[in-house]
């Protein structure tokens, strides 16, 4: 016992001694550690001085590092936290910080606020780049958010119109900044669309993105897109054109008239289009007819598995690609490679002895494309494009070759590229040469890594989106927005190589947002308004405003069975009593099973009651019945859209609803019942709508598959 008392006294003395040591001593001891290690040590000491880490406030810099760690590997993060290897915040704690950053579709003010802080510490040379934009296929799906709003509809931010309010989104548009130097990127905006975004709206989005990026400290010098028809319409809208006699590849900058916006078509996409023409009908170049048959014959002689091969990577997918293989960039690049040239050279005598068509045009075209790919996809300084270099001279020669090729093919009746591919090649090559000249003369660049002009990094982003939510189906609109928000946050929070995120950037990223609270308060305010006596004028205005959204096909008003209403009313009572454990309210809300025997509506509840179901009182039953009838009437007449829940609450303002509960809690309880039932009922309705849509889509796919098999 004496030893135990002595040990306890020693512990108390040590604790008192530790508390008397000033915090500056710890700062001096860990002063030689890197910043991130100092943050980790401080968090561990702070956690050790507490009985529990619950409610512990973490340093914002440390929170930011924890968010980045969890984004990289959630499993490893949970392993470190669960085994207390380091003092890490929980998932719910990190989510609270992220809530302030997440937003709806459009341009996020938090992104540009943090971006302005981050670019203030970067030099001007590293802030030059361009905008890359593309679309990804999404699954149609409606989701009810906690604020009562419905997500899944078309949302183009400030560029949305009333005609698309009820249209479900099936495509996501992403606007991303991509610099000339470095491997970092920054997502600037995300939009939900039905099909592709049309050129007039897309042009406004891009101009807005350019202006916001420039205000945040970035310099936008080019726009990159793929060769889709709607992107070519965008080019036409800005007057971009190219022919053998005239090429216009840039427009004045919307912010600085002394600079220009260069238009670029994704080079890998152009190579795939050239490959398709080459593999399909062949092409007529000035030297003769070029076709993949020459490469195919060489591959057939080289494909023996026992012997050594001169073209080991060439397969049937290269010479005869199917519809899926035509989308793969690596197959197109490998078809125009040194390996194929080696095969043609190695089997030249054998090809000529088999009376294969003249191989010289095919060999020349493959050589030209191989050099073009090398020049337009440089990723290291050694291969960078320099002004007045041999590579720059080759690009000018290739532009002249396109003119000669087009004239020769016209004389032969065909054999040239499609108009869209030829336009994309000419504009892209001219823009590349102009950008190199601008960078070397105005910004003292030594070279340009031409791979930074393509959409490769955008495709990487889309790959992450698809991988995060499985490969069996396209991600939904809500899933797409979540991962894009996280990627935008990660790109901003990730410090530059060899540096740390500044305090200003951390503050801008982790500042709290009042938007969710404002949205929830909006529903409460609506319920309070019509409990005060109703607002018939406001209800009439809302119904008149949304009269164009009426669903005339479902005009027949439907009503739910009263037995189901009684059953769901019992569920509402159970949930409300957990929030308001008032004995007087409990007697007002529920009755005993024996008291409900005379109520025919209680038959379903009575027959399936195993001792746990709640029998609601008459006032609660009548309130839920009025809410349910109003819900079925409203949604029998109106189509779903993002503001459907808010409009339904406006519709309730024209209905007389009696309050329930005791004198002290009646007002609050009635408000909570209406809010809870409206959101719960909306969840049920949306789930049924999604289920019907999925069934219809499965049936459609089944019929299409049966038609193909016939």
C-alpha positions in Angstrom: 0.0 0.0 0.0 2.9 2.4 0.8 4.4 1.6 -2.6 1.1 2.4 -4.3 0.8 5.7 -2.5 4.4 6.6 -3.3 3.8 5.8 -7.0 0.6 7.8 -7.1 2.4 10.8 -5.5 5.2 10.4 -8.0 2.7 10.5 -10.9 1.0 13.6 -9.4 4.4 15.3 -9.0 5.3 14.5 -12.6 1.9 15.7 -13.8 2.4 19.0 -11.9 5.9 19.3 -13.3 4.7 18.8 -16.8 1.9 21.3 -16.4 4.4 23.9 -15.1 6.6 23.5 -18.2 5.7 26.3 -20.7 4.6 25.4 -24.2 7.7 27.2 -25.6 9.8 24.3 -24.4 8.0 21.9 -26.7 8.3 24.4 -29.5 12.0 24.5 -29.0 12.4 20.8 -28.9 10.5 20.1 -32.1 11.7 23.3 -33.9 14.1 21.3 -36.1 11.3 19.1 -37.5 9.6 19.8 -40.8 6.3 21.7 -40.5 4.0 18.7 -41.1 5.8 16.6 -38.5 5.6 19.5 -36.0 1.8 19.6 -36.6 1.6 15.8 -36.0 3.6 16.0 -32.7 1.5 18.9 -31.4 -1.7 17.0 -32.1 -0.4 13.9 -30.3 0.6 16.0 -27.2 -2.8 17.7 -27.2 -4.6 14.4 -27.4 -2.4 13.0 -24.6 -3.4 15.8 -22.3 -7.1 15.0 -22.6 -9.2 12.1 -21.3 -10.8 11.8 -24.8 -10.3 13.4 -28.2 -14.1 13.9 -28.5 -14.7 17.6 -28.9 -11.0 18.3 -29.4 -10.2 21.3 -31.7 -7.5 20.6 -34.2 -5.2 23.0 -35.9 -6.5 24.0 -39.4 -3.3 23.2 -41.1 -3.4 19.7 -39.5 -7.0 19.3 -40.5 -6.1 20.1 -44.1 -3.3 17.5 -44.1 -5.8 14.9 -42.6 -8.3 15.7 -45.4 -5.6 15.1 -48.0 -4.5 11.8 -46.4 -8.0 10.5 -46.2 -8.7 11.4 -49.9 -5.6 9.5 -50.9 -6.4 6.4 -48.9 -9.5 6.1 -46.7 -8.6 2.6 -45.5 -5.1 3.6 -44.4 -6.4 6.7 -42.7 -8.9 4.7 -40.7 -6.2 2.1 -39.8 -4.0 4.9 -38.4 -6.8 6.5 -36.5 -8.4 3.3 -35.1 -5.1 2.0 -33.8 -4.2 5.5 -32.4 -0.9 5.6 -34.3 -1.5 9.3 -34.7 -4.1 11.8 -33.4 -6.4 12.1 -36.3 -9.9 13.7 -36.6 -12.8 11.4 -37.3 -14.6 11.2 -40.6 -17.6 13.3 -39.3 -15.2 16.0 -38.1 -13.5 16.2 -41.6 -16.9 16.3 -43.3 -17.9 19.3 -41.2 -14.9 21.2 -42.6 -15.7 20.0 -46.2 -19.4 21.1 -46.0 -18.4 24.7 -46.2 -16.5 24.1 -49.4 -19.0 21.9 -51.2 -21.6 23.7 -53.4 -24.1 23.1 -56.1 -23.4 23.1 -59.9 -21.9 26.2 -61.5 -18.9 28.2 -60.4 -17.9 27.8 -56.8 -17.0 31.0 -55.0 -14.9 29.1 -52.5 -12.7 27.7 -55.4 -11.9 31.1 -56.8 -11.4 32.6 -53.3 -8.8 30.0 -52.3 -7.3 30.1 -55.8 -6.7 33.8 -55.5 -4.8 33.2 -52.3 -2.8 30.4 -53.8 -1.8 32.2 -57.0 -0.6 35.2 -55.0 2.4 33.1 -54.0 3.1 31.8 -57.5 5.2 33.5 -60.2 3.6 34.7 -63.4 5.2 32.1 -65.6 3.7 29.2 -63.8 0.2 30.7 -63.9 -0.2 30.7 -67.6 -2.2 27.9 -69.2 -5.6 27.3 -70.7 -9.1 25.8 -70.1 -9.9 22.2 -71.0 -13.6 21.2 -71.0 -15.3 18.0 -71.7 -18.5 16.0 -70.8 -19.1 12.7 -69.1 -22.1 10.4 -69.3 -24.2 10.2 -66.2 -27.1 8.1 -65.0 -30.5 9.7 -64.6 -31.4 9.7 -60.9 -33.4 11.9 -58.6 -32.2 12.4 -55.0 -33.8 14.3 -52.1 -31.3 16.4 -50.1 -31.6 17.3 -46.4 -32.7 20.8 -47.3 -35.7 19.4 -49.2 -34.3 20.2 -52.7 -34.2 17.6 -55.4 -31.0 16.9 -57.2 -30.6 15.2 -60.5 -32.1 17.8 -62.8 -30.4 20.0 -65.4 -28.4 22.7 -63.6 -26.3 25.1 -65.6 -25.9 27.5 -62.7 -26.8 31.1 -63.8 -27.1 29.9 -67.4 -30.2 27.6 -66.7 -33.5 28.4 -68.2 -37.1 27.6 -67.2 -37.6 25.2 -70.1 -35.1 22.7 -68.6 -36.4 22.7 -65.0 -38.0 19.3 -65.2 -35.4 17.7 -67.5 -33.2 15.0 -65.8 -29.5 15.5 -66.3 -27.6 12.7 -68.1 -24.3 14.5 -68.8 -21.8 16.4 -66.7 -19.7 19.3 -68.0 -16.3 20.0 -66.3 -14.2 23.2 -66.9 -10.6 22.7 -65.8 -7.5 25.0 -65.9 -4.4 23.3 -67.1 -1.0 25.1 -67.0 1.9 25.1 -69.5 4.3 24.2 -66.6 3.8 21.6 -63.9 1.5 18.7 -63.4 -1.1 20.4 -61.3 -4.6 21.2 -62.6 -7.6 23.0 -61.1 -11.3 22.3 -61.6 -13.1 25.6 -62.0 -16.7 24.7 -62.6 -19.1 21.8 -63.1 -22.5 21.7 -64.7 -25.3 19.2 -65.1 -26.9 19.0 -68.6 -29.4 17.0 -70.7 -27.3 15.8 -73.6 -24.5 18.1 -74.7 -24.4 21.8 -73.7 -25.3 23.8 -76.8 -22.8 26.2 -78.3 -24.5 29.5 -77.3 -24.6 28.5 -73.6 -21.2 26.8 -73.7 -19.7 30.0 -75.1 -21.1 32.0 -72.2 -19.8 29.5 -69.7 -16.3 29.5 -71.1 -16.1 33.3 -71.2 -17.4 33.5 -67.6 -14.8 30.9 -66.6 -12.0 32.8 -68.3 -12.9 36.1 -66.6 -13.2 34.4 -63.2 -9.9 32.6 -63.7 -8.1 35.8 -64.7 -9.5 37.6 -61.7 -8.1 34.8 -59.5 -4.6 35.3 -60.8 -4.5 32.8 -63.6 -3.8 33.6 -67.3 -5.9 31.7 -69.8 -4.3 31.5 -73.3 -6.2 28.6 -74.9 -9.3 26.5 -74.9 -9.1 22.8 -75.6 -12.0 20.5 -76.6 -12.5 17.3 -78.5 -13.9 17.1 -82.1 -17.6 16.7 -81.1 -20.1 18.5 -83.4 -21.3 20.9 -80.7 -17.7 21.9 -80.0 -17.2 22.6 -83.7 -20.4 24.7 -83.5 -18.7 26.7 -80.7 -15.7 27.3 -83.0 -18.0 28.5 -85.7 -19.7 30.8 -83.3 -16.4 32.5 -82.6 -15.5 32.6 -86.3 -12.8 29.8 -86.1 -12.3 28.3 -89.6 -9.6 26.7 -91.7 -9.2 25.8 -95.3 -6.4 25.5 -97.8 -6.5 29.3 -98.4 -7.5 30.8 -94.9 -7.0 29.8 -91.3 -8.4 31.6 -88.3 -7.3 30.0 -85.0 -7.6 32.6 -82.3 -9.8 35.5 -81.0 -9.1 38.6 -78.9 -8.9 37.9 -75.2 -12.1 39.0 -73.2 -9.9 40.4 -70.4 -6.8 41.7 -72.1 -7.1 42.8 -75.8 -3.4 42.6 -76.3 -3.6 38.8 -75.7 -5.5 36.1 -77.6 -7.5 33.0 -76.9 -6.2 30.1 -79.0 -8.5 27.3 -80.0 -7.1 23.7 -79.8 -8.7 20.4 -80.7 -7.6 17.4 -78.5 -4.7 15.9 -80.5 -5.2 12.3 -79.4 -8.8 12.5 -80.7 -7.5 13.9 -84.0 -5.0 11.0 -84.3 -7.9 8.5 -83.8 -9.9 10.2 -86.6 -6.9 10.0 -88.9 -6.4 6.3 -88.0 -10.1 5.6 -88.8 -9.8 7.1 -92.3 -6.5 5.2 -92.8 -7.9 1.9 -91.7 -11.3 2.3 -93.4 -11.1 3.2 -97.1 -7.5 4.4 -97.2 -6.2 7.8 -98.2 -4.8 9.4 -101.4 -1.7 11.3 -100.5 0.5 13.0 -103.2 2.8 10.0 -103.3 0.0 7.5 -104.0 -2.6 5.3 -102.2 -1.9 4.6 -98.5 -3.8 1.9 -96.6 -3.4 -0.4 -93.6 -3.2 -3.5 -95.9 0.6 -3.1 -96.0 0.9 -3.1 -92.2 -1.6 -6.0 -92.0 0.5 -8.2 -94.4 3.7 -7.4 -92.4 1.9 -8.3 -89.2 0.7 -11.6 -90.6 4.3 -12.6 -91.4 5.5 -11.4 -88.0 2.8 -12.9 -85.7 4.4 -16.4 -85.3 4.6 -17.0 -81.5 7.8 -19.1 -81.6 10.1 -16.8 -83.6 11.5 -13.4 -82.6 9.2 -10.5 -83.7 10.0 -7.1 -85.1 6.5 -5.8 -84.3 5.7 -7.5 -80.9 3.1 -5.0 -79.9 1.0 -4.9 -83.1 -2.1 -7.0 -82.9 -5.3 -7.5 -84.9 -6.8 -4.7 -82.8 -4.4 -2.3 -84.5 -5.2 -3.3 -88.1 -8.9 -4.2 -87.7 -10.2 -2.4 -84.6 -13.8 -2.9 -83.6 -16.1 -0.1 -82.4 -14.7 -0.2 -78.8 -11.0 -0.5 -79.9 -11.4 2.6 -82.2 -11.9 4.6 -79.0 -8.5 3.6 -77.6 -5.8 6.2 -78.1 -2.8 3.8 -77.5 -3.9 1.6 -80.4 -3.9 4.7 -82.8 -0.5 5.9 -81.5 1.1 2.4 -81.9 -0.2 2.1 -85.4 1.9 5.2 -86.4 5.1 4.2 -84.5 8.7 3.3 -85.1 7.8 -0.3 -84.5 5.5 -0.4 -87.6 8.2 1.4 -89.7 10.7 -1.3 -88.6 8.2 -4.0 -89.7 7.7 -2.5 -93.1 11.4 -2.1 -93.6 12.1 -5.7 -92.4 9.5 -7.3 -94.6 9.9 -5.0 -97.6 11.2 -7.7 -99.9 8.6 -10.2 -98.9 5.8 -7.6 -99.3 7.0 -6.7 -102.8 7.3 -10.3 -103.8 3.6 -10.9 -102.8 2.6 -8.1 -105.2 1.3 -5.9 -102.4 0.3 -2.4 -103.5 3.0 0.2 -103.6 4.3 0.4 -100.0 6.1 3.7 -100.4 2.9 5.9 -99.8 2.0 3.9 -96.7 5.5 4.1 -95.3 5.7 7.8 -95.9 2.4 8.5 -94.3 3.2 6.4 -91.2 6.6 8.2 -90.9 4.8 11.6 -91.1 2.3 10.7 -88.5 4.9 9.2 -86.2 6.9 12.5 -86.3 3.7 14.5 -85.8 2.8 12.5 -82.7 6.3 12.8 -81.3 6.1 16.6 -81.8 2.6 17.1 -80.4 2.8 14.8 -77.4 6.1 15.9 -75.7 6.2 15.5 -71.9 9.9 16.1 -71.0 12.1 19.1 -71.7 14.3 17.1 -74.1 11.4 16.7 -76.5 9.8 20.1 -75.9 8.7 22.2 -78.9 11.0 25.2 -79.3 10.6 28.2 -81.6 12.5 28.1 -84.9 13.4 24.5 -84.2 13.3 21.5 -86.6 10.0 20.4 -84.9 8.4 23.8 -85.4 9.6 23.8 -89.1 8.1 20.3 -89.4 4.7 21.6 -88.2 4.7 24.3 -90.9 5.6 21.6 -93.5 2.8 19.4 -92.3 0.3 22.2 -92.7 1.5 22.7 -96.2 1.3 18.9 -96.7 -2.4 19.0 -95.7 -3.0 21.6 -98.4 -1.2 19.5 -101.1 -3.0 16.4 -99.9 -6.4 18.0 -100.1 -5.8 19.2 -103.7 -4.5 15.8 -104.8 -7.4 13.9 -103.2 -9.9 16.2 -104.9 -8.4 15.4 -108.3 -8.7 11.6 -107.5 -12.3 11.9 -106.3 -11.7 11.3 -102.6 -9.2 10.0 -100.1 -8.8 13.0 -97.8 -9.7 13.5 -94.2 -13.2 14.4 -93.0 -13.9 18.2 -92.9 -14.0 18.2 -89.1 -10.7 16.4 -88.8 -8.9 18.6 -91.3 -10.3 21.7 -89.5 -9.1 20.4 -86.2 -5.6 19.6 -87.4 -5.1 22.9 -89.2 -6.4 25.0 -86.3 -4.5 23.0 -83.6 -1.1 23.1 -85.4 -1.4 26.9 -86.1 -2.5 27.5 -82.5 0.5 25.5 -81.2 3.0 27.5 -83.3 1.4 30.7 -82.2 1.5 29.8 -78.5 5.2 28.8 -78.8 6.0 32.1 -80.3 4.0 34.0 -77.6 5.6 32.1 -74.7 9.2 32.4 -76.0 8.9 36.1 -76.9 6.7 37.5 -74.1 7.3 35.1 -71.2 10.9 33.9 -71.9 9.9 30.3 -72.1 12.6 28.0 -73.5 10.2 25.3 -74.8 6.6 24.1 -74.7 5.5 20.7 -73.5 2.8 20.1 -76.1 1.2 17.3 -74.1 -0.1 20.0 -71.8 -2.4 21.2 -74.6 -4.4 17.9 -74.8 -7.3 16.5 -72.7 -5.3 13.7 -71.1 -5.6 15.1 -67.6 -9.3 15.6 -68.0 -9.6 11.9 -69.0 -7.8 11.0 -65.9 -10.3 13.0 -63.8 -13.2 11.1 -65.6 -11.4 7.9 -64.9 -11.3 8.7 -61.2 -15.0 9.5 -61.2 -15.9 6.2 -62.9 -13.7 4.2 -60.6 -15.0 5.7 -57.4 -18.6 4.5 -58.0 -18.0 1.2 -59.8 -17.7 0.3 -63.5 -21.1 -1.4 -64.0 -23.0 1.8 -64.6 -22.4 5.5 -65.1 -22.3 7.6 -61.9 -25.4 9.5 -60.8 -25.5 13.3 -60.8 -25.1 13.4 -57.0 -22.2 11.0 -57.0 -20.5 13.0 -59.8 -20.9 16.3 -57.9 -19.4 14.8 -54.7 -16.2 13.4 -56.4 -15.7 16.6 -58.5 -16.0 18.7 -55.4 -13.4 16.6 -53.6 -11.0 16.7 -56.5 -11.4 20.5 -56.7 -10.6 20.7 -53.0 -7.7 18.4 -53.3 -6.1 20.3 -56.1 -6.4 23.6 -54.2 -5.2 22.1 -50.9 -2.3 20.2 -52.4 0.8 22.5 -51.9 3.3 23.1 -54.7 6.3 20.8 -54.9 8.7 21.4 -52.0 6.3 23.8 -50.3 3.3 24.0 -47.9 -0.2 25.4 -48.2 -0.3 28.9 -46.9 -2.4 30.0 -44.0 -4.6 32.1 -46.3 -5.4 29.2 -48.5 -6.2 27.0 -45.5 -8.6 29.7 -44.2 -10.3 30.1 -47.5 -10.8 26.4 -47.9 -12.0 25.6 -44.4 -14.2 28.6 -43.7 -17.7 27.6 -42.6 -20.6 28.0 -44.9 -24.1 29.1 -43.9 -25.8 27.9 -47.1 -27.1 24.5 -45.6 -28.5 26.3 -42.6 -30.2 28.9 -44.8 -31.8 26.2 -46.9 -33.1 24.3 -43.8 -34.4 27.6 -42.3 -36.3 28.3 -45.5 -38.5 25.2 -45.0 -39.1 26.0 -41.4 -40.1 29.6 -42.3 -42.6 28.4 -44.9 -44.2 26.0 -42.4 -44.4 28.7 -39.7 -46.0 31.1 -42.2 -49.0 28.9 -43.1 -49.4 27.8 -39.4 -49.9 31.5 -38.6 -53.1 31.5 -40.7 -52.0 30.7 -44.3 -50.8 32.8 -47.2 -53.3 32.2 -50.0 -51.8 34.9 -52.2 -48.4 33.4 -52.0 -49.8 29.9 -52.8 -51.7 31.3 -55.8 -48.6 33.0 -57.1 -46.5 29.9 -56.8 -49.1 27.7 -58.6 -49.4 30.3 -61.3 -45.7 30.6 -61.7 -45.3 26.9 -62.1 -48.4 26.3 -64.2 -46.1 25.4 -67.2 -44.8 22.4 -65.2 -48.2 20.7 -64.9 -48.1 17.0 -65.8 -51.2 16.8 -68.1 -50.6 13.0 -68.6 -51.2 12.4 -64.9 -54.0 14.8 -64.5 -56.2 12.2 -62.8 -55.9 12.9 -59.1 -54.9 9.8 -57.0 -55.4 9.2 -53.3 -53.7 6.8 -50.9 -55.6 4.2 -49.0 -56.7 5.3 -45.5 -55.3 2.2 -43.9 -51.8 3.0 -45.2 -52.2 6.6 -44.0 -53.0 5.2 -40.5 -50.0 3.0 -40.6 -47.6 5.7 -41.7 -49.1 8.1 -39.1 -48.0 5.7 -36.4 -44.5 5.8 -37.8 -44.5 9.6 -37.7 -45.7 9.5 -34.0 -42.8 7.1 -33.1 -40.2 9.5 -34.6 -41.7 12.7 -33.1 -41.9 11.2 -29.6 -38.2 10.7 -29.7 -37.6 14.4 -30.2 -40.3 15.5 -27.7 -40.6 13.1 -24.8 -43.4 15.0 -23.2 -46.0 12.8 -21.3 -48.9 15.2 -22.2 -48.0 15.2 -25.9 -47.7 11.4 -25.8 -51.3 11.1 -24.7 -52.4 13.4 -27.5 -50.5 11.5 -30.2 -51.2 7.9 -29.6 -54.0 5.6 -28.4 -54.1 2.0 -27.0 -54.8 -0.8 -29.4 -58.2 -1.5 -27.7 -59.2 2.1 -28.2 -58.5 1.8 -31.9 -60.6 -1.3 -32.5 -63.6 0.8 -33.6 -61.4 2.5 -36.3 -61.6 0.6 -39.5 -58.4 2.3 -40.8 -56.4 0.5 -38.1 -57.1 -3.0 -39.6 -53.7 -3.2 -41.4 -51.8 -2.1 -38.3 -53.8 -4.4 -36.0 -53.3 -7.5 -38.2 -49.5 -7.0 -38.5 -48.8 -5.7 -35.0 -46.4 -8.0 -33.0 -46.3 -5.6 -30.1 -44.2 -2.7 -31.5 -46.5 -0.7 -33.7 -47.9 2.7 -32.7 -51.6 3.5 -33.0 -52.0 7.3 -33.7 -54.7 9.4 -32.3 -57.5 10.9 -34.3 -55.9 14.4 -34.6 -52.6 13.0 -35.8 -54.4 10.7 -38.2 -56.4 13.6 -39.6 -53.3 15.8 -40.0 -51.4 13.1 -41.8 -54.4 12.4 -44.0 -54.6 16.0 -45.0 -50.9 16.1 -45.8 -51.0 12.9 -47.8 -54.1 14.0 -49.8 -52.4 17.3 -50.5 -49.2 15.5 -51.6 -51.0 13.2 -54.0 -53.1 16.0 -55.5 -50.1 18.2 -56.0 -47.9 15.6 -57.6 -50.7 14.2 -59.7 -50.9 17.6 -61.4 -47.2 18.8 -61.4 -43.9 17.4 -62.7 -40.9 17.0 -60.4 -38.2 19.6 -60.4 -35.5 20.9 -58.1 -37.9 23.2 -56.1 -40.8 20.7 -55.9 -40.6 20.4 -52.1 -40.7 24.1 -51.6 -43.6 24.5 -54.0 -45.5 21.8 -52.2 -45.1 23.7 -48.9 -46.4 26.8 -50.7 -49.3 24.7 -51.9 -50.0 23.7 -48.3 -50.5 27.4 -47.4 -53.9 27.2 -49.1 -55.0 24.2 -46.8 -56.3 24.4 -43.3 -54.1 22.3 -41.0 -55.0 21.8 -37.3 -52.1 21.9 -34.8 -51.4 18.9 -32.5 -49.7 18.6 -29.1 -49.8 20.3 -25.8 -49.9 24.0 -25.2 -46.1 24.3 -24.7 -45.0 22.2 -27.6 -47.9 22.2 -30.0 -46.5 24.8 -32.4 -43.0 23.2 -32.6 -44.3 19.7 -32.9 -46.7 20.5 -35.7 -43.9 22.2 -37.6 -41.6 19.2 -37.2 -44.4 16.8 -38.2 -45.1 18.7 -41.4 -41.4 19.0 -42.3 -40.7 15.4 -41.5 -43.6 14.0 -43.4 -43.0 16.2 -46.4 -39.4 15.1 -46.7 -40.1 11.4 -45.9 -43.0 11.3 -48.4 -40.7 13.0 -51.0 -38.1 10.2 -50.4 -40.7 7.5 -51.0 -42.0 9.2 -54.1 -38.6 9.8 -55.7 -37.5 6.2 -54.9 -40.6 4.9 -56.8 -40.0 7.3 -59.7 -36.3 6.1 -60.0 -37.4 2.5 -59.8 -39.9 3.0 -62.7 -37.3 4.7 -64.8 -34.8 1.9 -64.2 -37.3 -0.7 -65.2 -38.2 1.1 -68.4 -34.5 1.5 -69.3 -33.9 -2.2 -68.7 -36.8 -3.1 -70.9 -35.6 -0.8 -73.6 -32.1 -2.3 -73.5 -33.6 -5.8 -73.7 -35.6 -4.9 -76.8 -32.6 -3.4 -78.5 -30.5 -6.5 -77.7 -33.3 -8.8 -79.1 -33.5 -6.6 -82.3 -29.7 -6.9 -82.9 -29.9 -10.7 -82.5 -32.5 -11.1 -85.1 
